[in-house]
Amino acid sequence: MSALSRYVDLSQPSMWVAVGSICFNPLFWNFVARQEYRNKLLTKLALGRPYLGCYLLGVTIFGLGILRDHLYQHALSEQPTLPLLHYTEFKLVAAAVFAWGSILVGSSMWALGYTGTYLGDYFGILMDHKVESFPFNVTSSPMYTGSTLCFLGTALWYEAPAGLLLTLLVYVVYQVALSYEDPFTGAIYARREAERAAAAKGKGQPAGALEGGDGDAPEASTSAVRRRRGEL
Ligand SMILES: *[C@@H]1O[C@H](CO)[C@@H](O)[C@H](O)[C@H]1NC(C)=O
């Protein structure tokens, strides 16, 4: 306990502001996204336009992320440092970890696109296929893994053990968020698949027909998606 109080100054308000921001962000987007899914809250605020609603949510989430990163860095700047981490080797590790984290975050945003990144699924804007290319072939949740690594790299860079503690908090908060998000989005896509299957059946197509069914299948699936969009 004494080692903890020597290297982590819990009396700094900035530390608690960072804790609050780290916990608030995933709570916020999960709460708002579910409100959208259930009550179309954001689509209503965006005058009936789901794409605009998703765009505005994305801007808000992005802004909250920038604010959180700023509050985190500010908190670390007021925390005690661990002299061991002052070595150049640790700076290199810090930079490498941060760079890898940024690559995971950036490439998953690239792979998912704007609406895929910013919870478009909850607006009825679904991805056509599950993305399995890089970085999703490295980790199942590259956005969260990458973000956590960026927190870790920053903690090492600032030589602050308090940052390692906050990184642990980030990890836990993301695990909790995933345990909420994964089953929920899983159910959204399962419903879409059921609708696609029903649409294909309605057209007299045997499920899973590839040869000859190719011409109709994409049309059937887009109409299912369109219907779904109308319905949302
Ligand atoms: C993931 O995909 C990329 C190319 O998209 C490839 O270079 C890499 O080796 C793959 N990684 C794994 C672990 O399969």
The ligand as an SDF file (V2000), in Angstrom:
LIG
                    3D

 14 14  0  0  0  0  0  0  0  0999 V2000
   -3.8670  -10.4390  -41.1860 C   0  0  0  0  0  0  0  0  0  0  0  0
   -4.0380   -9.9560  -42.4920 O   0  0  0  0  0  0  0  0  0  0  0  0
   -2.9040   -9.2800  -43.0210 C   0  0  0  0  0  0  0  0  0  0  0  0
   -3.2480   -8.7620  -44.4020 C   0  0  0  0  0  0  0  0  0  0  0  0
   -4.5570   -8.3270  -44.4830 O   0  0  0  0  0  0  0  0  0  0  0  0
   -1.7080  -10.2370  -43.0730 C   0  0  0  0  0  0  0  0  0  0  0  0
   -0.5780   -9.5530  -43.5560 O   0  0  0  0  0  0  0  0  0  0  0  0
   -1.4460  -10.7840  -41.6990 C   0  0  0  0  0  0  0  0  0  0  0  0
   -0.4090  -11.7390  -41.7340 O   0  0  0  0  0  0  0  0  0  0  0  0
   -2.6980  -11.4090  -41.0990 C   0  0  0  0  0  0  0  0  0  0  0  0
   -2.4240  -11.7720  -39.7290 N   0  0  0  0  0  0  0  0  0  0  0  0
   -2.8420  -12.9080  -39.1870 C   0  0  0  0  0  0  0  0  0  0  0  0
   -2.4950  -13.1360  -37.7620 C   0  0  0  0  0  0  0  0  0  0  0  0
   -3.4610  -13.7320  -39.8210 O   0  0  0  0  0  0  0  0  0  0  0  0
  1  2  1  0
  1 10  1  0
  2  3  1  0
  3  4  1  0
  3  6  1  0
  4  5  1  0
  6  7  1  0
  6  8  1  0
  8  9  1  0
  8 10  1  0
 10 11  1  0
 11 12  1  0
 12 13  1  0
 12 14  2  0
M  END
$$$$
